Amino acid sequence: MRVEQKSAVKNSTIRFIVIALLFLLQVMWIALVIGVLAQRVPWISTTISILTMIIGLGIYGRHINAAFKMPWMIFISVFPMFGLPLYMLMGRSNATKRMRKIFQQVNDTLEPCYHQEEQVLQALKQENPFAYGNARYVWRQGKYPVKQNTRTTFYPDGAEGFEVQVEAARKAEKFLFLEYHAIEDGAGFAPLKEILKEKAAKGVDVRLFYDDMGSIWFVNGEFKKEMEAAGVKCVVFNPISPIVNVFMNNRDHRKIMVVDGKVGFVTGYNLADEYFHLTMPYGFWKDTGMKLEGEAVKCLTLQFFEMWNAMAAKPDDVRPFIEMWDTSETENTLEENVASYRQDGFVQPYAESPMRSETLAEEVYMNMLRMAQDYVYFVTPYLVLTDEMVREMTTAAKRGVDVRIITPGIPDKKMVYKETRSYYPPLLRGGVRIFEYRPGFSHAKMCVADGKVATLGTINLDFRSLYLHFENGVVLYGCPMIQDVKEDFDRMFEVSEEVPAGGVAQRGIPTRFGQLLLRLIAPLL
């Protein structure tokens, strides 16, 4: 078995290398053709100069974050032979026009299934007007409703959360859906893998949706064939190819599991060995997750179908999978179902998509900063911020809010770690406190404000999560679980080292130049 896994990893690695080489050759060939023609045909050189100016002005006029404009404008101006073809292939928004249309069609069919009870919003408004503003924003702009009658449970460790997921999967009777960025066909995933096969054999509708890039180092085509042979329906999201296109940069980073529409999980961890401490290449891997039971699970089911129906050969009718919350045709009446999950607080699962212009996840984080009066704590594995986010953090700190960020003490990507640290100086100058998690790599993505609002999910504080990836999270308002999240932050602070106000050790000129370059190209990576 271990030999087969190594073979799968080797085959996937070879596939990635071949595709990467073909990608580079494609760009180089286009640039070479343009360069040769420019030398031999005088008017082509003039045309390229004019195109460079026109496209540069076009980029400047686009209604996107300035951090995305600047790298392209510089790259096209300095290296027009490479910059122009690369931008035409990867930088234009209309390159994703087909995919935007597909996702819009799917969302149009799913939107009527989301329903926001006005009395729930009004109840939240009475309890916390500031939280109401965020909940209303997420509903109006994302169509993700806020729910009551949902019990939430927090898991401060990935291994602990995964054990609960395995037990929940054992109880599946109707359907079992999983959507994950990365799946490793290894020892950690093995217990759940066997349950998926067993349940499929018994007639349970089992579906597995995973990202090709996220899983490419861990599984190959044989894994998909094996699962499908066992009756598990599989869809691989956005398979990478040597054909350059902008959609290839949009990955599915969501992490969702739904059991029978009654129990759902949202996690920061993927389904791979390192998340469960079976391998420890970066010290202790700190990750978190949560379980939802009740009305809000319906929203997770619909979020799963946002991706599944966009990528599957034949979209599914979602109504049979959500009817337990819309009718009383279940073993218990609808009222009994609701009562069994009744708990204080409000729960709002939401999702981020690069196929829409609204940056929902970033606004949720910024709204938490705006509403906070006492403190806001963040934990993120990567810190690559927009100017707007830096401004919101420092503004909150300047009005007396205790703003803290926990980043890894041991990084998994050294270049990104250098980039993360390059954001320390402006934050520290603005009064934000930064802590590095000394036991190892903190992969959790959470935020808590004043003990009243918290969010947990897949969304890092970086460009990829906030602008390029498909993500998901859950906002909690006044739920008991918020205290558990706060206590987990307190435990992390105890084993973390605070970065002094003067910042990290003095950087040399080459290091500073490298960090500036990384910050410049970060939105394109």
Residue pairs with C-beta under 8 A, 6 or more apart in sequence:
5 185
5 186
8 185
8 218
8 219
8 220
8 222
8 223
9 217
9 218
9 220
11 220
11 222
12 216
12 217
12 218
12 219
12 220
13 217
15 216
15 220
16 216
16 217
16 240
18 242
19 240
19 241
19 242
22 242
23 242
23 244
26 242
26 243
26 244
27 82
27 85
27 86
27 89
27 244
30 85
30 89
31 81
31 82
31 85
34 44
34 48
34 81
34 84
34 85
35 81
37 44
38 44
38 45
38 48
38 81
39 45
48 80
48 81
48 84
49 80
51 80
51 84
52 76
52 77
52 80
52 83
52 84
55 76
55 84
55 87
56 73
56 76
56 77
59 69
59 72
59 73
59 76
59 87
59 91
60 69
60 73
62 69
62 93
63 357
64 93
65 386
65 388
65 467
65 523
66 387
67 386
67 387
67 463
67 522
67 523
68 467
68 523
68 524
70 520
71 520
71 521
71 523
71 524
72 83
72 87
72 91
72 524
74 520
75 82
75 83
75 86
75 87
76 83
76 84
76 87
77 83
86 244
89 95
89 244
89 245
89 246
90 244
90 245
90 246
90 249
91 246
92 246
93 246
95 245
95 246
95 247
96 245
96 246
96 247
96 250
96 354
96 355
99 247
99 250
99 310
99 355
100 355
102 310
103 306
103 310
103 353
103 355
104 355
106 305
106 306
106 309
106 310
106 315
107 143
107 306
109 309
109 315
109 318
110 302
110 305
110 306
110 309
110 318
111 143
113 302
113 318
113 319
113 322
114 143
114 144
114 145
114 299
114 302
115 145
116 139
116 145
116 146
117 145
120 145
120 146
120 147
120 148
120 346
121 132
121 135
121 136
121 139
121 146
123 148
123 346
124 131
124 132
124 135
124 146
124 346
124 477
124 478
125 132
127 477
127 478
128 452
128 453
128 477
128 478
130 370
130 371
131 346
131 371
131 452
131 453
131 477
131 478
133 367
133 371
134 364
134 367
134 368
134 371
134 453
134 475
135 146
135 346
135 348
135 475
135 477
137 363
137 367
138 144
138 146
138 348
138 350
138 360
138 364
138 475
139 145
139 146
139 348
141 358
141 360
141 363
142 350
142 351
142 358
142 360
144 299
144 348
144 349
144 350
144 351
145 299
145 348
146 346
146 347
146 348
146 475
146 477
147 294
147 295
147 296
147 298
147 299
147 346
147 347
147 348
148 295
148 342
148 345
148 346
148 347
149 294
149 295
149 338
149 339
149 341
149 342
149 343
150 292
150 293
150 294
150 295
150 296
150 297
150 341
150 343
150 347
151 292
151 293
151 294
151 341
151 342
151 343
152 290
152 291
152 292
152 293
152 343
152 345
152 347
152 474
152 476
152 479
152 480
152 481
153 164
153 290
153 291
153 293
153 481
154 288
154 290
154 456
154 481
154 484
154 485
154 488
155 161
155 164
155 288
155 289
155 290
155 291
156 288
156 484
156 488
156 491
157 286
157 287
157 288
158 267
158 268
158 269
158 275
158 276
158 277
158 285
158 287
158 288
158 289
159 275
159 276
159 277
161 265
161 267
161 269
161 287
161 288
161 289
161 290
161 291
162 188
162 192
162 269
162 271
162 275
162 276
162 289
164 265
164 291
165 192
165 257
165 265
165 267
165 289
166 191
166 192
166 195
168 257
168 259
168 263
168 265
168 291
169 176
169 192
169 195
169 196
169 199
169 257
169 259
170 195
171 259
171 260
172 199
172 204
172 206
172 259
172 260
173 204
173 260
174 204
174 205
174 260
174 261
175 204
175 205
175 206
175 207
175 258
175 259
175 260
175 261
175 321
176 196
176 199
176 204
176 205
176 206
176 207
176 257
176 258
176 259
176 260
177 206
177 207
177 209
177 256
177 257
177 258
177 301
177 304
177 308
178 196
178 207
178 208
178 209
178 210
178 256
178 257
178 271
179 209
179 210
179 252
179 254
179 255
179 256
179 257
179 304
179 307
179 308
180 209
180 210
180 211
180 214
180 254
180 255
180 256
180 270
180 271
181 210
181 211
181 214
181 215
181 251
181 252
181 253
181 254
181 255
181 270
181 458
182 210
182 211
182 214
182 215
182 218
182 270
182 271
182 272
183 189
183 208
183 210
183 215
183 218
183 219
183 223
183 270
183 271
183 272
184 215
184 218
184 219
184 270
184 271
184 272
184 273
185 193
185 218
185 219
185 223
186 218
186 272
186 273
186 278
187 273
187 278
188 271
188 272
188 273
188 275
188 276
188 278
189 271
189 272
189 273
192 271
193 227
196 206
196 208
196 227
196 230
196 232
197 227
197 230
197 231
197 232
199 206
200 206
200 230
200 231
200 232
201 230
201 231
205 233
206 231
206 232
206 233
207 232
207 233
207 234
207 235
207 304
207 308
208 227
208 232
208 233
208 234
208 235
209 234
209 235
209 237
209 252
209 304
209 307
209 308
209 311
210 219
210 234
210 236
210 237
210 252
211 236
211 237
211 238
211 251
211 252
211 253
212 236
212 237
212 238
212 239
212 240
213 238
213 240
213 251
214 251
214 252
214 253
214 270
215 236
216 240
218 272
224 234
224 236
227 234
228 234
235 308
235 311
235 312
237 251
237 252
237 307
237 311
238 247
238 248
238 250
238 251
238 252
238 311
240 248
241 248
249 468
250 354
250 355
250 468
250 469
250 470
251 464
251 468
251 469
251 470
252 307
252 469
252 470
253 458
253 464
253 465
253 469
253 470
253 471
254 303
254 307
254 351
254 458
254 470
254 471
254 472
255 266
255 267
255 268
255 269
255 270
255 457
255 458
255 472
256 264
256 265
256 266
256 300
256 303
256 304
256 472
257 264
257 265
257 267
258 264
258 265
258 297
258 300
258 301
258 304
261 297
261 298
261 301
261 321
261 322
261 324
261 325
262 293
262 294
262 297
262 324
263 291
263 292
263 293
263 297
264 291
264 292
264 293
264 296
264 297
264 300
264 301
264 349
265 289
265 290
265 291
265 292
266 289
266 290
266 292
266 300
266 349
266 456
266 457
266 458
266 472
266 473
266 474
267 287
267 288
267 289
267 290
267 458
268 287
268 288
268 289
268 443
268 444
268 445
268 446
268 456
268 457
268 458
269 275
269 276
269 287
269 288
269 289
269 443
273 279
274 280
274 281
274 282
274 285
275 285
275 287
275 443
277 284
277 285
280 440
281 412
282 408
282 410
282 411
282 412
282 440
282 441
283 409
283 410
283 439
283 440
283 441
284 439
284 440
284 441
285 440
285 441
285 443
286 437
286 439
286 440
286 441
286 442
286 443
286 444
286 492
287 443
287 444
288 444
288 446
288 456
288 488
289 456
290 456
290 474
290 481
292 300
292 347
292 349
292 474
293 341
294 338
294 340
294 341
294 342
294 343
294 347
295 325
295 338
295 341
295 347
296 347
296 348
296 349
296 474
298 322
298 325
299 349
300 349
301 318
301 321
301 322
302 318
302 322
303 349
303 351
303 472
305 316
305 318
305 321
306 351
306 353
307 470
308 316
309 315
309 316
309 318
319 326
323 329
324 330
324 334
324 337
325 334
325 337
327 334
328 334
328 335
330 337
332 340
343 479
343 480
344 478
344 479
344 480
345 476
345 477
345 478
345 479
345 480
345 481
345 482
346 476
346 477
346 478
346 479
347 474
347 475
347 476
347 477
347 479
348 474
348 475
348 476
348 477
349 472
349 473
349 474
350 360
350 361
350 364
350 472
350 473
350 474
350 475
351 360
351 470
351 471
351 472
351 473
352 359
352 360
352 361
352 459
352 465
352 466
352 469
352 470
352 471
352 472
352 473
353 470
354 467
354 468
354 469
354 470
359 466
359 467
361 459
361 465
361 466
361 471
361 473
362 386
362 388
362 389
362 466
362 467
364 455
364 473
364 475
365 378
365 389
365 447
365 455
365 459
365 461
366 388
366 389
366 392
368 376
368 447
368 449
368 453
368 455
369 376
369 392
369 393
369 395
369 396
369 401
369 403
369 449
370 392
370 396
371 449
371 450
371 453
372 396
372 401
372 403
372 449
372 450
373 401
373 450
374 401
374 402
374 450
375 401
375 402
375 403
375 404
375 449
375 450
376 396
376 401
376 402
376 403
376 404
376 447
376 448
376 449
376 450
377 404
377 405
377 406
377 446
377 447
377 448
377 449
377 486
377 489
378 404
378 405
378 406
378 446
378 447
378 461
379 405
379 406
379 437
379 442
379 444
379 445
379 446
379 447
379 489
379 492
380 405
380 406
380 407
380 442
380 444
380 445
380 460
380 461
380 462
381 407
381 408
381 412
381 441
381 442
381 443
381 444
381 445
381 460
382 413
382 416
382 419
382 420
382 460
382 461
382 462
382 464
383 405
383 407
383 420
383 423
383 461
383 462
384 416
384 419
384 420
384 423
384 461
384 462
384 463
384 464
384 519
384 522
385 393
385 423
385 461
385 462
386 463
386 466
389 461
390 423
390 426
390 427
390 430
393 403
393 405
393 427
393 430
393 432
394 403
394 426
394 427
394 429
394 430
394 431
394 432
395 430
396 403
397 403
397 430
397 431
397 432
398 430
398 431
402 433
403 431
403 432
403 433
404 432
404 433
404 434
404 435
404 493
405 427
405 432
405 433
405 434
405 435
405 461
406 434
406 435
406 436
406 437
406 442
406 489
406 492
406 493
406 496
407 420
407 434
407 435
407 436
407 437
407 442
408 417
408 436
408 437
408 440
408 441
408 442
408 443
409 436
409 437
409 438
409 439
409 440
409 441
409 442
409 496
409 497
410 440
410 441
411 417
411 420
411 441
412 441
415 518
418 511
418 514
418 515
418 518
419 515
419 518
419 519
419 522
421 504
421 515
422 515
422 516
422 518
422 519
423 519
424 434
424 499
424 503
424 504
425 503
427 434
428 434
428 499
428 501
428 502
428 503
433 498
433 499
434 498
434 499
435 492
435 493
435 496
435 497
435 498
435 499
436 496
436 497
436 499
437 492
437 495
437 496
438 495
438 496
438 497
439 495
442 492
444 456
445 456
445 457
445 458
445 459
445 460
445 461
445 465
445 473
446 454
446 455
446 456
446 485
446 488
446 489
447 454
447 455
448 454
448 482
448 485
448 486
448 489
451 482
451 483
451 486
452 477
452 478
452 482
453 475
453 476
453 477
453 478
453 482
454 475
454 476
454 479
454 481
454 482
454 485
454 486
455 473
455 474
455 475
455 476
456 473
456 474
456 476
456 485
457 471
457 472
457 473
457 474
458 465
458 471
458 472
458 473
459 465
459 466
459 471
459 472
459 473
460 466
462 522
463 522
463 523
463 525
464 525
465 471
467 523
476 482
476 485
507 515
